[in-house]
């Protein structure tokens, strides 16, 4: 049981005193960056999907029509 307490104490000490947590400004900046990047990637994939769908529909119309 003492070993468990020691491990738990080391764990809490590391989280409270050794980990360098980001400031609120850094956290907000990182969040905005990830959000913008995610939206841009989603738009690129959406455009690729529309182009592929249009191309494939045209090819099917040519070869089956």
HELIX and SHEET records of a PDB file:
HELIX    1   1 UNK A    2  UNK A   13  1                                  12    
HELIX    2   2 UNK A   14  UNK A   18  3                                   5    
HELIX    3   3 UNK A   24  UNK A   64  1                                  41    
END                                                                             
